[in-house]
């Protein structure tokens, strides 16, 4: 059989079945990831439109456009959407696409679980918005503090939908984390020792481990909230021996690491983009890895700095101040490594690099206000003011959205085979950078002037009018720049310049195959001999032979040194993950209306999961025919 | 296996097609689940002691749970470690006959634990809506019961598969990982048992 036939057979083996049945049975990591990315981007647009509505309302004092209740729903939906439906999942979505390509794997480790995680995420997000359109959205803020979010003060179903959305998205996030960890540790191409793993993959690994430890806290918190509301448990009810601060502890034990779940993958984007556009390896690879790990640890020691306005012991607060200051160190070290890389490289100014440079300016500003907020006296002064709003948007947009746009410009050619427009990209960057500062810088000042967050309007004589108007104009500018991005994507999709395998002359493995990649990713699985295999070619052996092209066979390697271990057949495409997600959705949503749904809806879930697992006779026969015991 | 091949191609066709323990992706996936669920147990136990630290009396206006059923279950679960260990070993030796027997015994233990669990719930001596103490006790018991239920179901499905087929070598890995997960269910019960039954007495 010649090479072309082999490629065709490989492609047929790995491609998901066609047609609408195939649509629901799809498990290819690239298909799932693209759907995931588009979904999270849709939620980003929705959350942005909600923000725009708020800025219209606040553009002038005494505005009566939007009432208090509707405004409360707006900021709750905006925060919830951006945090739970966009920022964390979009990073996982991109990782699901890129990690196998970067480590030389043909798939993720548990392709069906990956598909399930996408569907359950989609259903949870859609549920939240359907509830919103029926005026059943929570208005208790994205962190839903009790007692405000308790049944007494938030009757109706809004908070229940909110709490159940948490369950959906966190189940999805946890599963994706397990998929990613296993993929990274067990499916790297032979020779890709941990020392040769791209920094983006390191970032994903650290983030995914953090997910396992952080997300359970919010699952427990929101489950206790929903049982308090629906079946009268008393976790947060002081009248019955409960405690309201318990919510804050549990929520922020998740909520602060969450900031780093959003922030660490972009650090990986930046390391990748900086290396490519400085045309040299990153300075201090091992230092960078250690910094990522250190950030992952320290992130768990910060949560109380969200609670400085509570009656916790002062000594405890000092500890959290120290930890909050300390975490700036690994981030700063990374920034210095990037500066050194840029300094000593030959810079190639393209849109991805522009967004990274924008990140430097904005993240440093956001980081500095973070250091200010870490000190208790200052925090008490500006707690719940627009200063905090300014800080968190500088950190999250600067730390995540800027690099994310850079990453889209950088990897879009790989995802689609076409380049995004460079001119339009520069316009988008310029408009985004300026508008962002116009929108959010005044909020620092507004906060210092005493404007509280989450007010739906303010009086004329407060002296806040001009800066609010300025912020609203900036918000409009951000919206236009996102629109430019969408136009850019649309134009490129319709007829952008063809990208070829490696338009940026990158050094990592994802640039070795066609764009978009074939169903099996690698026509030939590579053997890796260096950190940038495409920049340092050569080294023998160069590739793997002996993997089946007729079945979805992958290579499993050892954890630390990626030495050969065994071959494994991954499961076929299947509609059962989709059906199991539907059954789980019925259970989760049903339980909002009747606790008994947990009992009766468990049956379809059990049936779907069992059918998902149950092996096919033909496939099993073929497998056992070619089996080799360890 | 080291990368010592000096040819241009690295031939992997002689590698095994499944493997046990840390070599298997399934082991790492299971470990991930155990970390997540262990974290949920740990946080719920922390919630228990947090509430206790904020309360002048403990248990709050309720007698502690009866020791009988919980202790029986603790003994039963520790005992269930033996058939699980035996089955795991049989699986690693690819011994189908012993795996079939072992899985049936493991499932029987799971069902027995669930039956005893009914007695435990009946003698907790507090309702979930009585006070926060009752809520956290029911949360801990509910969480663990969910694990018992799902893992007994998993084991039952796997046991039926091992008896009826279709079978392949990889299923022995599933049996081994299933037993490994059961250890987690047992160990987490020892923690929950100590907290629910003795934390209300200490």
Boltz contact constraints between the chains, C-beta under 6 A:
constraints:
  - contact:
      token1: [A, 109]
      token2: [B, 25]
      max_distance: 6.0
  - contact:
      token1: [A, 174]
      token2: [B, 36]
      max_distance: 6.0
  - contact:
      token1: [A, 178]
      token2: [B, 29]
      max_distance: 6.0
  - contact:
      token1: [A, 178]
      token2: [B, 32]
      max_distance: 6.0
  - contact:
      token1: [A, 181]
      token2: [B, 32]
      max_distance: 6.0
  - contact:
      token1: [A, 182]
      token2: [B, 25]
      max_distance: 6.0
  - contact:
      token1: [A, 182]
      token2: [B, 28]
      max_distance: 6.0
  - contact:
      token1: [A, 182]
      token2: [B, 29]
      max_distance: 6.0
  - contact:
      token1: [A, 186]
      token2: [B, 25]
      max_distance: 6.0
  - contact:
      token1: [A, 212]
      token2: [B, 35]
      max_distance: 6.0
  - contact:
      token1: [A, 212]
      token2: [B, 36]
      max_distance: 6.0
  - contact:
      token1: [A, 213]
      token2: [B, 39]
      max_distance: 6.0
  - contact:
      token1: [A, 216]
      token2: [B, 36]
      max_distance: 6.0
  - contact:
      token1: [A, 216]
      token2: [B, 39]
      max_distance: 6.0
  - contact:
      token1: [A, 216]
      token2: [B, 40]
      max_distance: 6.0
  - contact:
      token1: [A, 217]
      token2: [B, 43]
      max_distance: 6.0
  - contact:
      token1: [A, 220]
      token2: [B, 40]
      max_distance: 6.0
  - contact:
      token1: [A, 220]
      token2: [B, 43]
      max_distance: 6.0
  - contact:
      token1: [A, 232]
      token2: [B, 129]
      max_distance: 6.0
  - contact:
      token1: [A, 233]
      token2: [B, 128]
      max_distance: 6.0
  - contact:
      token1: [A, 233]
      token2: [B, 135]
      max_distance: 6.0
  - contact:
      token1: [A, 234]
      token2: [B, 131]
      max_distance: 6.0
  - contact:
      token1: [A, 234]
      token2: [B, 132]
      max_distance: 6.0
  - contact:
      token1: [A, 234]
      token2: [B, 135]
      max_distance: 6.0
  - contact:
      token1: [A, 235]
      token2: [B, 132]
      max_distance: 6.0
  - contact:
      token1: [A, 235]
      token2: [B, 135]
      max_distance: 6.0
  - contact:
      token1: [A, 240]
      token2: [B, 131]
      max_distance: 6.0
  - contact:
      token1: [A, 240]
      token2: [B, 132]
      max_distance: 6.0
  - contact:
      token1: [A, 241]
      token2: [B, 55]
      max_distance: 6.0
  - contact:
      token1: [A, 241]
      token2: [B, 60]
      max_distance: 6.0
  - contact:
      token1: [A, 241]
      token2: [B, 131]
      max_distance: 6.0
  - contact:
      token1: [A, 241]
      token2: [B, 132]
      max_distance: 6.0
  - contact:
      token1: [A, 242]
      token2: [B, 132]
      max_distance: 6.0
  - contact:
      token1: [A, 243]
      token2: [B, 54]
      max_distance: 6.0
  - contact:
      token1: [A, 527]
      token2: [B, 10]
      max_distance: 6.0
  - contact:
      token1: [A, 540]
      token2: [B, 8]
      max_distance: 6.0
  - contact:
      token1: [A, 541]
      token2: [B, 5]
      max_distance: 6.0
  - contact:
      token1: [A, 541]
      token2: [B, 7]
      max_distance: 6.0
  - contact:
      token1: [A, 541]
      token2: [B, 8]
      max_distance: 6.0
  - contact:
      token1: [A, 541]
      token2: [B, 9]
      max_distance: 6.0
  - contact:
      token1: [A, 541]
      token2: [B, 10]
      max_distance: 6.0
  - contact:
      token1: [A, 542]
      token2: [B, 8]
      max_distance: 6.0
  - contact:
      token1: [A, 543]
      token2: [B, 9]
      max_distance: 6.0
  - contact:
      token1: [A, 544]
      token2: [B, 10]
      max_distance: 6.0
  - contact:
      token1: [A, 544]
      token2: [B, 12]
      max_distance: 6.0
  - contact:
      token1: [A, 545]
      token2: [B, 9]
      max_distance: 6.0
  - contact:
      token1: [A, 545]
      token2: [B, 11]
      max_distance: 6.0
  - contact:
      token1: [A, 546]
      token2: [B, 11]
      max_distance: 6.0
  - contact:
      token1: [A, 546]
      token2: [B, 12]
      max_distance: 6.0
  - contact:
      token1: [A, 546]
      token2: [B, 13]
      max_distance: 6.0
  - contact:
      token1: [A, 563]
      token2: [B, 1]
      max_distance: 6.0
  - contact:
      token1: [A, 564]
      token2: [B, 1]
      max_distance: 6.0
  - contact:
      token1: [A, 565]
      token2: [B, 23]
      max_distance: 6.0
  - contact:
      token1: [A, 566]
      token2: [B, 15]
      max_distance: 6.0
  - contact:
      token1: [A, 566]
      token2: [B, 16]
      max_distance: 6.0
  - contact:
      token1: [A, 566]
      token2: [B, 19]
      max_distance: 6.0
  - contact:
      token1: [A, 567]
      token2: [B, 15]
      max_distance: 6.0
  - contact:
      token1: [A, 567]
      token2: [B, 17]
      max_distance: 6.0
  - contact:
      token1: [A, 610]
      token2: [B, 157]
      max_distance: 6.0
  - contact:
      token1: [A, 615]
      token2: [B, 166]
      max_distance: 6.0
  - contact:
      token1: [A, 617]
      token2: [B, 166]
      max_distance: 6.0
  - contact:
      token1: [A, 620]
      token2: [B, 166]
      max_distance: 6.0
  - contact:
      token1: [A, 620]
      token2: [B, 168]
      max_distance: 6.0
  - contact:
      token1: [A, 623]
      token2: [B, 168]
      max_distance: 6.0
  - contact:
      token1: [A, 624]
      token2: [B, 168]
      max_distance: 6.0
  - contact:
      token1: [A, 627]
      token2: [B, 17]
      max_distance: 6.0
  - contact:
      token1: [A, 627]
      token2: [B, 169]
      max_distance: 6.0
  - contact:
      token1: [A, 628]
      token2: [B, 16]
      max_distance: 6.0
  - contact:
      token1: [A, 628]
      token2: [B, 17]
      max_distance: 6.0
  - contact:
      token1: [A, 629]
      token2: [B, 169]
      max_distance: 6.0
  - contact:
      token1: [A, 630]
      token2: [B, 16]
      max_distance: 6.0
  - contact:
      token1: [A, 630]
      token2: [B, 19]
      max_distance: 6.0
